[in-house]
């Protein structure tokens, strides 16, 4: 790879000594940011905070340095790579080089979908999952991303869907309180190129007035639809994952070390184009969050952990939520940002509690007992759980 970015490493940061394991368990998600450049200008982009977006356009470490880092810190672990950005397909050479050099790793692509049809067939075939950022229906998506983006993404996905080796998941940032059941439902309709729908409640101040109630009304419809049939699965990852965690709580502890449903505390490491490593892709502007470096070959435990300042252990949802977005909890309770806590964190947590109650209202144990074995396995073992936070 060409065009290395100069990196200034503090002498004490070159090879620090830390206690504890940097990676909990035997899995690690290596999230490689191929570039911080993007070809879209989504209005809610979290990388815009701290002027991260566009700040690094070329990779500053080479493939041998990545191999040395993996040999030292990831040996013996099941490694799955998520290509991330910016828009990761803007740096296809880096993606293809990693896939060719480490053929035993699993690969996921998180993309806006506008350039996916430019990837070679062999690379598409190697992808275990593709997370495609989309915001709901055409009006909602184009409102955030630009005119014509919704149709372009669906056209591109239909063109390459038969070449993708794994699943395709619609990744919705649920920001608009006017988002309807119908536009989310359409993303997993029979004629849709998506296999699954995953959403996250936007980490922004969009919960004023009746916004929470409007989202709750849509959640009621989604949950009703989810439990309406036992001969076919309604493929919504948050509902599948919450049901799994309620019925089989040990699964969350097996996969996430019992720490948090968000992976930044246990086994998710984000490698910026310059080689610096952070636990959370939304907090790469915070120097104190830095936990490693590929070029200088060090890795420390994630600084984002559940603490006594966070009220999770006293929450009714903790048994199946296991703690949610660590960035939100950190900003709201550790940094004690009262505005952010009241306007973002608490509304999202209330939506999660509401979602759990709605699921319980449908007797998930009886529903699961009526499922045929293939659908049970899909609920308990869906591979997409390993690539997303499950909790929305």
C-alpha positions in Angstrom: 0.0 0.0 0.0 1.2 3.4 -0.9 0.9 6.9 0.5 1.6 6.2 4.2 0.5 8.9 6.6 3.2 10.0 9.1 2.4 8.9 12.6 3.7 10.6 15.7 3.8 8.1 18.6 4.4 9.3 22.1 7.4 7.4 23.5 5.5 6.0 26.4 2.8 4.7 24.0 5.1 2.5 21.9 5.0 -0.6 24.0 2.9 -0.2 27.2 2.3 -2.8 29.8 -1.3 -3.6 30.6 -3.0 -6.1 32.8 -5.8 -8.3 31.6 -6.6 -9.7 28.2 -7.1 -7.2 25.4 -9.4 -9.7 23.7 -12.0 -11.5 25.7 -12.6 -15.1 24.6 -11.6 -16.7 21.3 -13.2 -14.4 18.8 -12.0 -11.1 17.5 -13.6 -8.6 15.1 -10.9 -6.7 13.3 -12.6 -3.7 11.9 -10.3 -2.2 9.3 -11.1 1.3 8.2 -9.8 1.3 4.6 -10.3 5.1 4.4 -12.0 7.9 6.2 -13.2 9.3 2.9 -16.8 8.9 1.8 -18.6 9.5 -1.5 -21.8 10.5 0.4 -22.6 13.2 2.9 -25.1 11.6 5.3 -26.5 14.2 7.6 -26.1 12.1 10.8 -22.6 10.7 10.2 -21.0 10.0 13.5 -17.5 10.4 12.0 -18.2 14.0 11.5 -17.7 14.5 15.3 -14.2 15.6 16.0 -13.5 16.1 12.2 -12.7 12.4 11.8 -14.5 12.0 8.5 -12.0 12.7 5.6 -9.1 13.2 7.9 -7.2 10.0 6.7 -7.6 9.0 3.0 -4.8 6.5 2.7 -3.6 3.5 4.7 -0.4 4.2 6.7 0.6 0.6 7.5 1.5 -2.2 5.1 0.3 -5.8 4.9 3.4 -7.2 6.6 2.8 -5.0 9.6 -0.8 -6.2 9.8 0.4 -9.8 9.6 2.9 -9.2 12.4 0.2 -7.6 14.6 -2.1 -10.5 14.0 0.6 -13.0 14.7 1.4 -11.4 18.1 -2.1 -10.5 19.3 -4.6 -12.6 17.4 -2.9 -16.0 17.1 -5.2 -18.9 17.9 -8.3 -16.7 17.7 -11.2 -16.8 15.2 -10.7 -13.6 13.3 -13.4 -11.9 11.3 -12.7 -8.7 9.5 -15.2 -5.9 8.9 -14.1 -3.5 6.1 -15.3 -0.1 7.3 -14.9 3.5 6.5 -15.7 6.2 5.4 -16.8 4.1 2.4 -14.5 1.1 2.4 -15.0 0.3 -1.3 -13.2 3.6 -2.1 -10.0 1.6 -1.2 -10.6 -1.6 -3.0 -6.9 -2.5 -3.4 -6.5 -2.6 0.4 -9.6 -4.8 0.8 -8.5 -7.2 -1.9 -5.0 -7.4 -0.5 -6.2 -8.3 3.0 -8.6 -10.9 1.6 -5.9 -12.6 -0.5 -3.3 -12.5 2.3 -5.5 -14.0 5.0 -7.8 -16.5 3.3 -8.6 -18.3 6.5 -10.3 -15.2 8.0 -14.0 -14.4 7.6 -15.0 -11.1 6.0 -17.8 -8.6 6.3 -18.3 -5.4 4.4 -20.1 -2.4 5.8 -21.0 -0.2 2.9 -23.4 2.4 1.6 -23.9 0.1 -1.4 -23.2 2.7 -4.1 -20.0 1.0 -5.4 -20.5 -2.6 -4.4 -21.1 -3.6 -8.0 -17.4 -2.7 -8.8 -16.0 -5.4 -6.5 -14.7 -8.5 -8.3 -16.8 -11.7 -8.1 -14.2 -13.6 -6.1 -14.3 -11.0 -3.4 -18.1 -10.9 -3.3 -18.1 -14.7 -2.9 -15.8 -14.5 0.1 -18.1 -12.1 2.1 -19.9 -13.8 5.0 -22.2 -10.8 5.4 -22.7 -7.4 3.8 -24.1 -4.6 6.0 -25.7 -2.0 3.7 -26.5 1.3 5.2 -30.0 2.4 4.4 -32.4 4.5 6.4 -35.8 3.0 5.6 -37.9 3.8 2.5 -36.9 5.9 -0.5 -38.0 9.3 0.9 -36.3 8.7 4.3 -33.0 7.3 2.8 -32.7 10.0 0.1 -33.5 12.7 2.7 -30.4 11.7 4.7 -28.2 10.5 1.8 -29.1 12.3 -1.4 -31.5 12.1 -4.2 -31.6 8.8 -6.0 -29.4 6.9 -3.5 -32.2 4.4 -2.4 -32.9 3.2 -5.9 -29.2 3.1 -6.8 -28.4 0.9 -3.8 -31.2 -1.6 -4.5 -30.3 -1.7 -8.2 -26.6 -2.5 -7.3 -27.6 -5.1 -4.7 -29.9 -6.9 -7.2 -27.0 -6.9 -9.7 -24.6 -8.6 -7.4 -26.8 -10.5 -5.0 -26.2 -13.9 -6.6 -22.4 -13.4 -6.4 -22.3 -12.6 -2.6 -21.4 -15.7 -0.7 -23.1 -14.9 2.6 -26.0 -12.8 3.8 -27.0 -9.2 3.0 -28.3 -7.2 5.9 -30.1 -3.8 5.8 -28.5 -1.6 8.4 -30.9 1.1 9.4 -30.0 4.1 11.5 -33.5 4.8 12.9 -33.2 8.6 13.2 -36.5 9.9 11.7 -39.4 9.5 14.2 -41.7 9.4 11.1 -40.2 6.1 9.9 -43.1 3.8 9.4 -43.7 0.1 9.8 -44.4 -0.2 6.1 -41.0 1.1 5.0 -39.1 -1.1 7.4 -41.2 -4.1 6.5 -40.5 -3.5 2.8 -36.8 -4.0 3.4 -37.4 -7.7 4.1 -40.2 -8.3 1.6 -40.0 -11.3 -0.7 -38.7 -9.1 -3.6 -36.1 -7.4 -1.5 -32.3 -8.2 -1.9 -31.9 -8.1 1.9 -31.9 -11.3 4.0 -32.1 -9.5 7.3 -33.0 -6.1 8.8 -30.9 -4.6 11.6 -31.5 -1.2 13.1 -30.0 1.1 15.7 -31.8 3.9 17.4 -29.9 7.0 16.3 -27.5 8.4 19.0 -28.7 12.0 18.4 -31.1 14.4 19.9 -34.2 13.2 18.0 -36.4 12.0 20.8 -38.3 15.1 21.8 -42.0 15.5 22.0 -43.9 12.4 20.9 -40.9 10.9 19.1 -40.5 8.0 21.5 -44.2 7.2 21.4 -44.2 7.2 17.6 -41.3 4.7 17.5 -43.0 2.6 20.1 -46.1 2.4 17.9 -43.9 1.0 15.1 -42.2 -1.4 17.4 -45.6 -2.8 18.4 -46.3 -3.6 14.8 -42.9 -5.1 14.2 -43.2 -7.4 17.2 -46.7 -8.4 16.3 -45.5 -9.4 12.8 -42.5 -11.2 14.2 -44.6 -13.6 16.4 -47.5 -13.9 13.9 -46.1 -17.1 12.3 -44.1 -20.1 13.2 -43.6 -21.6 9.8 -41.5 -18.7 8.6 -39.1 -16.3 10.3 -39.5 -12.6 10.2 -35.8 -11.8 9.8 -35.3 -8.8 12.1 -32.0 -9.2 13.9 -32.8 -7.1 17.0 -36.0 -9.1 17.7 -34.3 -12.4 17.0 -31.4 -11.5 19.2 -33.5 -10.3 22.1 -35.6 -13.5 22.0 -32.4 -15.5 21.9 -31.0 -13.7 24.9 -34.2 -14.0 26.9 -34.5 -17.8 26.2 -30.8 -18.6 26.2 -29.0 -15.9 28.3 -25.8 -17.9 28.3 -25.3 -17.2 24.6 -24.7 -13.5 25.2 -22.1 -14.4 27.8 -20.4 -17.0 25.5 -20.1 -14.6 22.6 -19.4 -11.4 24.5 -17.6 -12.4 27.7 -20.7 -11.5 29.7 -19.7 -7.9 29.6 -21.9 -6.1 27.2 -23.9 -6.7 24.1 -21.9 -3.9 22.4 -18.6 -5.5 21.3 -16.3 -2.6 22.1 -15.6 -3.9 25.6 -14.5 -7.3 24.7 -13.4 -8.2 21.2 -13.9 -5.4 18.7 -10.9 -3.4 17.6 -11.0 -0.6 15.1 -7.9 0.1 13.1 -7.8 3.5 11.6 -6.0 4.0 8.3 -2.9 5.3 10.1 -2.8 2.1 12.2 -4.0 3.5 15.5 -6.6 1.3 17.3 -9.7 2.4 19.1 -12.5 0.3 20.6 -15.4 2.3 19.2 -15.7 3.6 15.7 -17.7 6.6 17.0 -15.0 7.7 19.5 -11.8 7.8 17.4 -11.5 11.5 18.1 -10.9 10.9 21.8 -7.1 10.3 22.5 -7.9 8.6 25.8 -9.7 5.8 23.9 -6.7 4.7 22.0 -5.9 1.1 22.8 -3.2 0.0 20.4 -1.3 0.5 17.1 -0.6 -1.8 14.2 2.7 -0.1 13.2 4.2 -0.3 16.7 2.5 -3.6 17.4 0.8 -3.1 20.7 -2.7 -3.8 22.0 -4.3 -3.0 25.4 -7.7 -3.8 26.9 -10.6 -1.6 25.8 -11.0 1.5 28.0 -14.8 1.3 27.4 -16.2 -1.0 30.2 -19.3 -1.1 32.3 -18.6 0.9 35.5 -20.5 1.6 38.7 -21.4 5.0 37.3 -23.6 3.3 34.7 -27.1 2.2 36.0 -27.3 -1.0 33.9 -27.2 -3.6 36.7 -30.3 -2.1 38.2 -32.2 -2.1 34.9 -35.0 -4.6 34.1 -33.4 -5.2 30.7 -29.9 -6.0 31.9 -30.4 -9.8 31.9 -30.9 -9.8 28.1 -29.4 -6.5 27.1 -26.1 -7.0 28.9 -25.5 -3.2 28.7 -26.0 -1.4 25.4 -24.0 1.2 23.5 -20.9 1.9 25.5 -20.3 5.2 23.8 -23.8 6.4 25.0 -23.3 5.1 28.5 -19.7 6.6 28.7 -20.8 10.0 27.6 -24.0 10.0 29.7 -22.7 8.6 33.0 -18.9 8.6 33.1 -18.5 12.0 31.5 -21.7 13.0 33.1 -23.1 14.9 30.1 -26.6 15.5 31.5 -28.0 16.9 28.3 -26.8 13.8 26.3 -28.0 11.5 29.0 -31.5 13.0 29.1 -32.0 13.6 25.4 -30.3 10.5 23.9 -29.3 7.7 26.4 -32.4 7.6 28.5 -34.9 7.6 25.6 -33.0 4.8 23.9 -32.9 2.7 27.0 -36.7 3.3 27.5 -37.3 2.1 23.9 -35.3 -1.1 24.7 -37.2 -1.8 27.9 -40.4 -1.2 26.0 -39.3 -3.6 23.3 -38.5 -6.3 25.9 -41.9 -5.9 27.4 -43.6 -6.2 24.0 -41.7 -9.4 23.3 -42.7 -10.9 26.7 -46.3 -10.1 25.9 -46.2 -12.6 23.1 -44.8 -15.5 25.2 -41.6 -16.1 23.3 -41.0 -19.4 25.0 -44.2 -20.9 23.5 -43.5 -19.3 20.1 -40.0 -20.8 20.1 -41.3 -24.2 21.1 -43.6 -24.2 18.1 -40.8 -23.4 15.6 -39.4 -26.2 13.4 -35.7 -27.0 14.1 -34.2 -25.1 11.1 -35.9 -21.9 12.3 -34.8 -22.5 15.9 -31.2 -22.8 14.8 -31.6 -19.5 12.8 -32.8 -17.8 16.0 -30.1 -19.2 18.2 -27.1 -19.3 15.9 -27.6 -16.6 13.2 -24.1 -15.5 12.1 -25.1 -11.9 11.8 -25.2 -11.6 15.6 -21.4 -11.7 15.4 -21.3 -8.7 13.1 -23.7 -6.4 14.8 -24.5 -5.3 18.4 -27.9 -7.1 18.4 -29.3 -4.5 20.8 -30.6 -1.6 18.8 
